[in-house]
């Protein structure tokens, strides 16, 4: 779908792009929720650490599990509800540019994986949205999605 067709569709459906501020707050809410969930799952392992250094080394060893948890969280909520809990709270949602509906499972999964890549590369994929008229991040481009106001 061309950019002109997307703009025309948005105007016809009265859809507006979510602001950077809303997306940022939703991001932090999601990060806090995933971190809390991670801590609840691994609190027993972390408590076994005898020193701060040992605890840090344990957490570093669990980084891959944090990434997997983030991918599962992002994929599930975006696919099923079109929004993570943070986005729901901020009244924004993720839509497919093809049909303006929730992204399909493979698009949500690709989006979630690219989000982790973007985070790992100093958040460059997030910064990309500042230079893009549709406010697309790298993970939006890969997932063929846009983040819009829900109401």
C-alpha contacts under 8 A as a table, 3 or more apart, distances in Angstrom:
res1	aa1	res2	aa2	distance
1	X	5	X	6.25
1	X	6	X	6.74
1	X	97	X	7.55
1	X	98	X	6.83
2	X	5	X	5.24
2	X	6	X	6.37
3	X	6	X	5.06
3	X	7	X	6.21
4	X	7	X	5.10
4	X	8	X	6.12
5	X	8	X	5.05
5	X	9	X	6.02
6	X	9	X	5.05
6	X	10	X	6.09
6	X	97	X	7.18
7	X	10	X	5.10
7	X	11	X	6.21
8	X	11	X	5.20
8	X	12	X	6.12
9	X	12	X	5.07
9	X	13	X	6.09
10	X	13	X	5.16
10	X	14	X	5.67
10	X	15	X	4.77
10	X	16	X	6.93
11	X	14	X	4.96
11	X	15	X	6.38
12	X	15	X	7.92
15	X	148	X	6.87
15	X	149	X	7.08
16	X	148	X	5.64
16	X	149	X	5.82
17	X	134	X	7.33
17	X	135	X	7.65
17	X	146	X	7.56
17	X	147	X	6.10
17	X	148	X	4.14
17	X	149	X	5.92
18	X	22	X	6.55
18	X	23	X	6.84
18	X	92	X	6.33
18	X	147	X	5.74
18	X	148	X	4.41
18	X	149	X	4.94
19	X	22	X	5.38
19	X	23	X	6.39
20	X	23	X	5.11
20	X	24	X	6.03
20	X	135	X	7.99
21	X	24	X	5.09
21	X	25	X	6.25
22	X	25	X	5.28
22	X	26	X	6.12
22	X	87	X	8.00
22	X	90	X	6.09
22	X	92	X	7.56
23	X	26	X	5.07
23	X	27	X	6.05
23	X	87	X	7.26
23	X	90	X	7.86
23	X	92	X	7.82
24	X	27	X	4.99
24	X	28	X	6.38
25	X	28	X	5.20
25	X	29	X	6.25
25	X	86	X	7.45
25	X	90	X	7.46
26	X	29	X	5.11
26	X	30	X	6.17
26	X	85	X	7.85
26	X	86	X	4.13
26	X	87	X	4.97
26	X	89	X	7.31
26	X	90	X	6.12
27	X	30	X	5.19
27	X	31	X	6.16
27	X	86	X	6.50
27	X	87	X	7.74
28	X	31	X	4.98
28	X	32	X	6.14
28	X	86	X	7.60
29	X	32	X	5.22
29	X	33	X	6.23
29	X	85	X	7.71
29	X	86	X	4.99
30	X	33	X	5.06
30	X	34	X	6.08
30	X	84	X	7.14
30	X	85	X	6.61
30	X	86	X	5.12
31	X	34	X	5.21
31	X	35	X	5.96
32	X	35	X	5.08
32	X	36	X	6.03
33	X	36	X	5.10
33	X	37	X	6.13
34	X	37	X	5.02
34	X	38	X	6.02
34	X	69	X	7.37
34	X	70	X	6.70
34	X	73	X	7.72
35	X	38	X	5.00
35	X	39	X	6.12
36	X	39	X	5.06
36	X	40	X	6.18
37	X	40	X	5.08
37	X	41	X	6.28
38	X	41	X	5.18
38	X	42	X	6.12
38	X	66	X	6.87
38	X	69	X	7.74
39	X	42	X	5.21
39	X	43	X	5.16
40	X	43	X	5.46
41	X	44	X	7.73
42	X	45	X	5.35
42	X	46	X	6.26
43	X	46	X	5.09
43	X	47	X	5.99
44	X	47	X	5.25
44	X	48	X	6.68
45	X	48	X	5.46
45	X	49	X	7.48
46	X	49	X	5.69
46	X	55	X	5.96
46	X	58	X	6.82
46	X	59	X	7.40
47	X	50	X	7.97
47	X	55	X	7.86
49	X	52	X	7.33
49	X	54	X	5.48
49	X	55	X	4.98
49	X	58	X	7.73
50	X	54	X	6.42
50	X	55	X	7.33
51	X	54	X	5.16
51	X	55	X	6.28
52	X	55	X	5.08
52	X	56	X	6.16
53	X	56	X	5.12
53	X	57	X	6.18
54	X	57	X	5.05
54	X	58	X	6.19
55	X	58	X	5.03
55	X	59	X	6.23
56	X	59	X	5.12
56	X	60	X	6.09
57	X	60	X	5.02
57	X	61	X	6.18
58	X	61	X	5.05
58	X	62	X	6.47
59	X	62	X	5.01
59	X	63	X	6.53
60	X	63	X	5.32
61	X	64	X	7.47
62	X	65	X	5.26
62	X	66	X	6.51
63	X	66	X	5.02
63	X	67	X	6.34
64	X	67	X	5.07
64	X	68	X	6.22
65	X	68	X	5.00
65	X	69	X	6.02
66	X	69	X	5.06
66	X	70	X	6.18
67	X	70	X	5.07
67	X	71	X	6.23
67	X	116	X	6.89
68	X	71	X	5.09
68	X	72	X	6.17
69	X	72	X	5.17
69	X	73	X	6.05
70	X	73	X	5.08
70	X	74	X	5.96
70	X	112	X	7.68
70	X	116	X	7.94
71	X	74	X	5.26
71	X	75	X	5.82
71	X	109	X	7.18
71	X	112	X	5.15
71	X	113	X	6.09
71	X	116	X	7.57
72	X	75	X	5.22
72	X	76	X	5.89
72	X	112	X	7.97
73	X	76	X	5.45
73	X	77	X	6.21
73	X	84	X	7.71
74	X	77	X	5.57
74	X	78	X	5.90
74	X	84	X	6.41
74	X	108	X	7.56
74	X	109	X	7.87
74	X	112	X	5.72
75	X	78	X	5.42
75	X	79	X	5.82
75	X	105	X	7.25
75	X	108	X	5.00
75	X	109	X	5.06
75	X	111	X	7.67
75	X	112	X	5.81
76	X	79	X	5.28
76	X	80	X	5.91
76	X	108	X	7.76
77	X	80	X	5.22
77	X	81	X	5.37
77	X	82	X	6.43
77	X	83	X	5.66
77	X	84	X	4.97
77	X	85	X	7.56
78	X	81	X	5.53
78	X	82	X	4.16
78	X	83	X	4.66
78	X	84	X	5.91
78	X	94	X	6.64
78	X	102	X	6.92
78	X	103	X	6.92
78	X	108	X	6.10
79	X	82	X	5.70
79	X	83	X	7.87
79	X	102	X	6.01
79	X	103	X	5.57
79	X	104	X	6.01
79	X	105	X	5.51
79	X	108	X	5.63
80	X	102	X	7.20
81	X	84	X	7.42
81	X	102	X	6.81
82	X	93	X	5.48
82	X	94	X	5.04
82	X	95	X	6.42
82	X	101	X	7.66
82	X	102	X	4.67
82	X	103	X	6.84
83	X	86	X	7.69
83	X	87	X	5.34
83	X	88	X	5.83
83	X	92	X	7.13
83	X	93	X	4.75
83	X	94	X	5.73
84	X	87	X	5.13
84	X	88	X	6.13
84	X	93	X	7.92
85	X	88	X	5.01
85	X	89	X	6.17
86	X	89	X	5.13
86	X	90	X	6.26
87	X	90	X	4.96
87	X	91	X	5.93
87	X	92	X	5.09
87	X	93	X	6.02
88	X	91	X	4.96
88	X	92	X	6.06
88	X	93	X	6.94
89	X	92	X	7.84
91	X	149	X	6.18
91	X	150	X	5.21
91	X	151	X	6.89
92	X	147	X	6.73
92	X	148	X	5.54
92	X	149	X	4.34
92	X	150	X	4.63
92	X	151	X	7.78
93	X	147	X	5.50
93	X	148	X	5.51
93	X	149	X	6.31
93	X	150	X	5.65
94	X	102	X	6.62
94	X	103	X	7.37
94	X	145	X	6.35
94	X	146	X	5.69
94	X	147	X	4.49
94	X	148	X	6.39
95	X	99	X	7.93
95	X	100	X	5.13
95	X	101	X	5.19
95	X	102	X	5.05
95	X	103	X	5.92
95	X	145	X	5.35
95	X	146	X	5.52
95	X	147	X	6.34
95	X	148	X	7.28
96	X	99	X	5.85
96	X	100	X	5.01
96	X	101	X	5.56
96	X	102	X	5.96
96	X	103	X	4.89
96	X	104	X	7.90
96	X	143	X	7.87
96	X	144	X	5.92
96	X	145	X	4.42
96	X	146	X	6.57
97	X	100	X	5.58
97	X	144	X	5.90
97	X	145	X	5.28
97	X	146	X	6.54
98	X	144	X	7.69
103	X	107	X	5.84
103	X	108	X	5.78
103	X	143	X	7.79
103	X	145	X	7.10
104	X	107	X	5.32
104	X	108	X	6.15
105	X	108	X	5.10
105	X	109	X	6.07
106	X	109	X	5.02
106	X	110	X	6.06
107	X	110	X	5.13
107	X	111	X	5.98
107	X	142	X	7.62
107	X	143	X	4.59
107	X	144	X	6.88
108	X	111	X	5.02
108	X	112	X	6.14
108	X	143	X	6.13
109	X	112	X	5.09
109	X	113	X	6.21
109	X	143	X	7.81
110	X	113	X	5.22
110	X	114	X	6.12
110	X	139	X	7.57
110	X	142	X	6.47
110	X	143	X	5.65
111	X	114	X	5.25
111	X	115	X	6.11
111	X	139	X	4.66
111	X	140	X	6.28
111	X	142	X	5.87
111	X	143	X	4.41
112	X	115	X	5.01
112	X	116	X	6.60
112	X	139	X	6.94
113	X	116	X	5.31
113	X	117	X	6.49
113	X	139	X	7.82
114	X	117	X	4.88
114	X	118	X	6.03
114	X	138	X	6.92
114	X	139	X	4.96
114	X	142	X	7.09
115	X	118	X	5.04
115	X	119	X	6.20
115	X	125	X	7.72
115	X	138	X	7.37
115	X	139	X	5.17
116	X	119	X	5.06
116	X	120	X	6.14
117	X	120	X	5.04
117	X	121	X	6.29
118	X	121	X	5.15
118	X	122	X	6.92
118	X	123	X	5.15
118	X	124	X	5.99
118	X	125	X	4.82
118	X	126	X	6.89
118	X	138	X	7.07
118	X	139	X	7.53
119	X	122	X	5.72
119	X	123	X	4.49
119	X	124	X	7.42
119	X	125	X	7.46
119	X	126	X	7.90
120	X	123	X	6.70
121	X	124	X	6.01
121	X	125	X	7.76
123	X	126	X	5.28
123	X	127	X	6.42
124	X	127	X	5.00
124	X	128	X	6.16
125	X	128	X	5.09
125	X	129	X	7.28
125	X	137	X	5.33
125	X	138	X	4.70
125	X	139	X	7.15
126	X	129	X	5.74
126	X	130	X	7.91
126	X	137	X	5.09
126	X	138	X	6.84
127	X	130	X	5.64
127	X	131	X	7.61
127	X	137	X	7.28
128	X	131	X	5.59
128	X	132	X	6.62
128	X	135	X	7.97
128	X	136	X	7.24
128	X	137	X	5.64
128	X	138	X	6.97
129	X	132	X	5.02
129	X	133	X	7.79
129	X	134	X	7.58
129	X	135	X	4.36
129	X	136	X	4.83
129	X	137	X	4.76
129	X	138	X	7.85
130	X	133	X	7.85
130	X	135	X	6.30
131	X	135	X	7.46
132	X	135	X	5.04
132	X	136	X	6.13
133	X	136	X	7.72
134	X	146	X	7.54
135	X	146	X	7.77
136	X	139	X	7.76
136	X	140	X	5.37
136	X	141	X	6.26
136	X	145	X	7.98
136	X	146	X	6.41
136	X	147	X	7.94
137	X	140	X	5.05
137	X	141	X	6.36
138	X	141	X	5.11
138	X	142	X	6.24
139	X	142	X	5.11
139	X	143	X	5.89
140	X	143	X	5.08
140	X	144	X	5.71
140	X	145	X	4.83
140	X	146	X	5.92
140	X	147	X	7.97
141	X	144	X	5.07
141	X	145	X	6.49
142	X	145	X	7.85
